[in-house]
Amino acid sequence: MQIGQLARQAGVAIDTVRYYERQGLLPPAQRRESGYRIFVAGDVRRLRFINRAKTLGFSLQEISELLALSAADEADVASIKAATQKKLADVERRMAELARVRDGLRQLVDRCPGHGDAADCPILGALSGDAE
């Protein structure tokens, strides 16, 4: 199949296919004499894998590592699980940090009456370190 067909079947843009190929996430496609790339069904599965992994927050480097682990003759499921557990721990850490940020912002909003002089604004005071 040609690049447009691959992109449609995988639900990505043609430029995305080219980018993933340049990044080594897709193996280099065979080429016809005309220079057109020829892709196979396995490339559709690989692109879908990449997109699902991206949706779950994996970086392209992490996706590359997962693809390498899955392509090994005897895929090391423990390594795949460990990589996913590491990503989960990172997501949970970021969520906890965002919860702290949300709580801090909520306190600032709750302290601000929403009117008056900017010099008396509790949000500006807290951000400048004048009010604790």
Protein Blocks (a to p, Z undefined) as FASTA:
>chain_A
ZZklmmmmnopafklmmmmmmnopaccddddfkopacddfklmmmmmmmmmmmmnopafk
lmmmmmmmmmpmbacfklmmmmmmmmmmmmmmmmmmmmmmmmmmmmmmmmpgoiajfklm
mklmmmnopaZZ
